[in-house]
Each structure stands twice: as structure tokens, then as C-alpha cells.
Amino acid sequence: MRKVFDETRINGMSLQNRLVRSATWEGMCQEDGRPTQKLAAYYKKLARGGVGLIISGYTYVRPDGKQLPGMMGLYSDVFAEEMKGLASAVHEGGGKLCLQLVHAGGQTSTVGAGRQPLAPSALKVAQFPEQPAALSTADIESLIDCFAAAAGRARDYGFDAVQLHAAHGYLLNQFLSPLTNRREDSYGGSLENRCRFLLEVYRRVRSAVGKGFPVLVKLNGADNLDGGLELDDALSAARLLDEEGIDAIEVSGGTPASGERSPVRQEIAKREQEAYNLPLAVRIKNAVACPVMVVGGMRSFEVVEGIVRREESDYVAMARPFIREPQLARRWQDGDETRARCISCNGCFKPGLREGGIYCVVDKIERESRNVSL
């Protein structure tokens, strides 16, 4: 029987358990995307907390793919020492670090990208803050190279894996979605064409890092939008990636325009509200041979343990619970299986914009209150 704290391997990468820190923007990088010592210390704390795999905050592969301030970038060799420092910090803490690679496409803005945003098609849809320009075939080829170059750097700098972000409405997802991809060339129209960009990115990344280096993907099982990516097409995309040799698929769902069915939902107070992407993950797991991860609302150890025991997913990923409790994995492993203290308020992201780094504001208020009462 599979257990949460089994040791596992993904393409040679040994993991101490089946718990994954899913990628989240931390807001702890400099304006040019250079990671800071604050971020390295944050990752080291997560590693010491016992999580099996840390997936970094989304990292743009070209400057015009940047979305938020404090976002990490890896588009040249100028950050080599800082990137090596991130990997070393995690390894010193006993963990493994996967770099998530992204281009925000139409979900960035002129402010973030430094130019008019680029997308598969020049369409203004609800999830885009402004009208994007359509990518030319030369732009597409350049971006494929940028993903591959960033992946190669990650391997050289000591990261343990890379993950392609093809979920949550970012560029790779935009090509998959018929809502945002209205191209009439070989990258649009049929599902085969809409999958082409993602598969070409994967192939070029694989060529850059080699067969023995883990390459993961984060994939929407559905966009939860009228006209967006549906489960049947996501299943086909997952099968194609599996056939190509992807090492693991993290299943998520939704975009910022998906309302109550967005990727980051609030007020998860009951067990039945947890694991909201699990039905999608189960379908994808049944369609592929590679390991599957599920993210979305896990708060209770019983829910996590049940998913693993029933083999509904090989790994369980969380983000916000680890913001409040970096030591959550260690706590559960040591026998304290009480629910994660995260209340799903999303307040943790505000300090990333205002103070140069995310943290749990509820936990801070409670600690300050205790100190005052003393």
C-alpha cells in the first residue's frame, strides 16, 4: 500500500515523501528577476520542514513574459551565482528543488512585460488585462529556444528538475485553449495543432537537459471557462506528453477569469471542499503511465493520505498551507496529523506586493497578539 511518507523516485530524482510544495509567486526577487538571499532562506526553511519536492515560484524565460513584481526570471547567465545559491540552500536543508518555467503571454501587461503583451492570437478576453499582439512564427521559435535555454541553465546551476507551466491561463495554456488560440496556422485550430507549441517546447527542453534529468509539466485538467480547455482535450494533451516521455504531470484547473472555480479558492473550511481538482487528476492518471500530482485545496492529512492510499494520485501538492506552516510535512510525519492551519484567505499574497515577500498575515497577527498579552 502506498503511503504519504514513502521514498519515491522521478527519473532518478529521489524524494523523501509524496508531498510537494506547489509553485507560488513569492515576490522575493529583484526588479530584473534576480533571486535574493531572502528567497534562498525561505526555500531552505521549506526544505527543513520536510516537504519532498519544492517547486519554485513561476520563473519567466524571457523578459516580456514577466507578470508580477518580485517574480523570478532566468533568461541569461547573469543570475548564475544566485540561482546556484537557491539550489544549494534547498540541498543543505535536505530537500529537492524544481524550477518552474513560464511565459505569462496575454496574462501580463505592458507594465510587467515592458511592451504590448504577446499571445497566440490578438484577442481581448476576460483573463487578459489588455489587448495582446499575436505571436509571429519567429516569436514562437524564439520562445521555444528561451524555454530550452532556461531549462539547461537550471540543470547546470544544480536544480533537481524543471516544470513547464501549462496551466492557469499562461502562454502554454493559452495555446491549448480554443478560447485564446484562434490561429489559422499549424499552431491553431485542431487539438493536434493547439498542442504543437507545448510539445515543441518539451522536446527542445528535453534535448537541452538530457534524458536523465526530470522534466515535469503543470497542466490544467480544465480551464473552467466557457470556450476554454475541456477535460477531453486535456486528456489528449496528457497522453501526448506521456508518449513523448514527460516525467510527471501536476494537475490543476482554472484561470484568473474562472470565478469560484479559479486555481486559488478561498474559505476551504470543510473536507468536502478540499481536493477540488482531484476528479480531473484521477481521469488524467487513468490515461497516462507517468506519475501524477494533484494540487488544489488540500488541508487535512486524512484527505492527503486517502488520495495516496487509493492511488488516485502519486503525489499531493500544496502551496498556501506551507506559507503558514513551512514545517507542515515534518509535523504530519512526526504524528501530529491535525489539519493544516491555513484558512485559505489569500492574505499571504498582499505582503508580496507591499513588503517584498509573501507570508501568512493571520499567523503574524496571532503571534503579535500573543506577545502583547504577555
N, C-alpha and C positions, 0 to 999 in steps of 0.2 A: 504493500500500500504506500502510495506517495505521501510524504509529509512535508510540511512547510519548511522545516529546517534540515531537509536532506541536502547533501552536497551534490551539485549537478555540473554539467559542462555544456557550453555552447561553442561549437567549433574550436575546441581546445581551451577555451576560457573557463577556468574553474570558479564556481560560485558557491559560497558557503551556505546559501539558502535560496528559497524561491521568492523572496521579497525584493522588489525593485523600486528604487526612488525614480518615479516617472519624471520626465523633463518638466521644469517650470522656470519661467523667467525670474532671475534673482535680482536684477538691477544693480549688480555689483562690479560692472566693468566701466572702463573709462570711455570717453566720448567716441574714440576710434575703435572700440571693441576690445581693447586690451584688458585681460583679466587682472584683478587686483589681489593683493595679499588677503584682503577681507574675504574674497571668494574662495581662495585656497584654504583658509582657516575654516570656512563654512563647510566645504566638502570634506575636510579632514574630520570634522565633528560628526558628519553624517556617517563616514566610514567607521569611526569608532563606535557609533551607535549600532552597528551590526547589520546594516542592510546589505543584501547580497550584491546588488549592482546599482550604481549611481549613474543615471543618465543625465548629462549636463543640461543646463538651460539651452534653449534653441540658439544656434550659432549661425550667423549669416555667412554665406560663402562668397558674396560679392557685396560691396558697399550699398548698392541700390536695393538690396534685399533686407535691409535693416528696418525694423518696425518700431521698437521702443527704446528710450534712453537706457543706458546701462546694459544693453544687450551685448552678448559676446560675439566677436567676429573672428573668422580665420580665413583671410583672403590673401595673405602674404606670409613671408617668413619673419616679419619684424617682431612678432609676439612669441618667438620660439622659446625663449627662456621662461616667460610667464606661463606658457602652456605646459612646458615640462614641469614647472613648479606645481601646477594643478594635479597632474598625474602623480607626481611624487608624493604630494600631500595625502592623496587618497590611498596610495600604496603603503605609506607609513602608518596610516590608520587601519590597515588590514583589509581595505576594500578594493573594488574594481570600478573603473570609470569608462563610460561610453560617451563619446561626443556626438550630440545630435546636430545634424546639418540641415539648414533650411534656407529658402529664399521666400520672403513674405509675399512676393508678387503683388497682386492688386490689393492685398490687405495692409500694405504700408501706405505712406503718404508722401507728399513732396517734402515735408519736413524731415521725415525719417530717412527717406531714400536719397534726398538731395537732388531729386529730379522727378519728373512725372512718373508715377508707378508703372510697372510693366506687368502684363497679364497675358494669358493665352489669347484673349480677344478684347477689343476695345469696348467693353460693356460696363455700364454702371449698374451694379447690383447692390442689394441691401448690405452685404458684408464688406463692401469696398467703401472707404471713406471719400474717395473722389474718383473721377473718370481716369482709368488707366489707358496706356497705349498698348497696342498689340505687339507681342514679341515677333521679331523677324526670325527667319530660319538661322541667320547668322547669330542673333542673340541666343537662340536655343542652343546652338553648338557651343557658344562661349560659356553658357551656364553649365552645360554638361561637363566641360573641362574644369570649371570652378568647383563643382561638387567633388570631382575626382581629385583635384589638387588638394582641397581641404582634407579629404579622407587620407591621402598619402601623408600629409603633414601630421595628422592625428596619430597615425601609426608610428611615424618617426619620432614623435615627441613623447611616446610612452603610454598613450591611451590604450585601453584594452579592447575597444570596439568602436564602431561608428553606427549611428542610426540615421536613416533618411526620414525626414518628417513629411509624410504624405497624408497628413490628417488636418483637421481643424481649419480648413479653408485656405491653407497656404499654397504656394505655387504648384507643388507636385499634385496636391489635391485638386487645385483649380483645373489642371489638365484632365484629370479623371472625371470631373463633374460636367455633365451636359448643360448645367445652368451657366457655368462660367467659361466653358470651352465651346465656341461656335465656329471654330476654324474650319476651313474648307480644303486644307491641305492634308498631308499624311499624318498630322498630329491632331486631327479633329474628326468628328463625325461618328464613325463606328467605335465600339468599345476597344477593338484592336488598336485603332489609331489613337484613342484617348489614353491608352496605356503606354504608348510608344515612348513618350518623354521619360516616364518613370523607369521603364525597363532600360532605356539607353543610359540614364544616369546610373542605375545599378550596375550595368555591365562595365561602364567606364570606371566606376568606383572599385569594382572587383578587380579590374585589371591593375588599378593603381596600388591596391593593398595586398593582392595575392589571395590564393585560395585558403590559406591558413589563418586569416585574420577575420574575426567576426564582423559581419555586416548585417544590421537589423533594419527593420522598417517600422514606422508607426503609420498605421493605415486606418482610415475611417471605415467602419463597417456600414455606415450610412451617414449622410450629411444632415439628416433630419430637416430637410428643406424641400419644399415643392420644386420639382425640376432638378434637384441635386442628385448626387451619387446615391444609388439604392443598393440594398444588400446583394441582390443578384449580380450586379456589376462588380461590387467589392469582392465577392466570392471568386469571380473570374480573375480579377486582378491578383488576388492572393494566390490562386493556383498558378498563374503565370510566374509570379515571383518565386514560388516554391520550386517550380520546374527549373528556374534559372539558377537556383542554389542559395536563395536568401537564408540566413541562419536563424532568424526568429522574426515573428510578426507581433507587434504590440497593437491590440485592437482598441480603438476609441470610437467616438462618434460625435457628430455635431460641428457647428461653426459658430462664430460670434453672433450670427444672424438667426440662430436656431431657437431663440427664446428659451422656454423652460427646458428644452432638450439640448442645451448647449453643452460643450465639453466640461464646464466647471459649474456645477449646480450647487445651490445654497440650501441650508436648513435640512441636512441629512440627519434626521433625528431617530429614525426607526430602521430596523434591519431590512424591512421590505423596500426601503428607499435606496439601499446600498446596491453596489454591483450593477449599476444601470446599463452598462454596456455588455454584461455577461451574455445575454441572448445572441448578440452579434458575434461575440468571441467563440461561443460554442459552435455556431454554424461554420465559422472560419476554421476552427480547429478540426472539425469533422471533414473539411475539404482539403487539408494540407498535411504534409508529413513533418514539416519543421516545427520547432517549439512555438507555442503561442503564449503571449502575455495579455492580461486584461487589466484595464485601468478604468476608474470611474466610480468614486463614492464608497470605497471600502473603508469601514471604520471598526468593525468587530472582528476579533480573532476567529470567532466561530464561523463567520461568513468566509473569511480567507481560507481557513482550514478546510471547510466544506468544499470550496471550489477546487482546491488541490486534491483532496481525497477522492472526490468524484471524477477527477481527471477532466474537468470542464475547461481548465486552462493549466498550462505547465507552470506559469509564474503569475504572481499578483503584483500589480504596480500601484503605487500611491504617490501623491505629491503633497497636498496640504497637511495630512497628518504628520509628516516628517518635518514640516516647518515648525509646528508647535512642539513636537517631540522627536528630536533627532535620534534619541535613544530608543525609539519605539520597538524596533526589531529585537534589541537586546532585552528589553523589558518582557516582551512576549516569550522569548526563548527562556528566560530565567523563571518563568512560571506565572508571572503576573499577566493574565490574559484579559484584564479588563479593557473595555472599549477605548479606542484612541480618544484623546481629549479634544481633538479638533471639532469645532461646532459648525464648520462649513459656512462661515460668514463672509469669506473672501476679504476680510480686513487686512490680511497679511500682505496684499499686493500694494496697498496705498503707500507704505513707507518706501517701497522700491522706487516710486516716483518722486517722493518728497525728501527722503533721507538717505538715498543711495544704498538701499538694500532691504529686502523683504524680511519680515519677522512677524511672529504672532502677537498682534496688539492686545488680544484678550489676555494672553499669558502675562504680558508686560503689566497690564493694568492690575491683574490679580497679585503679582509679585510686589508692585509698588504699594498696593493696599495693605498687604501683609506687613511690609516694612514700616508703614505709617502706624499701624496698630501696635507694633512692638514699641 
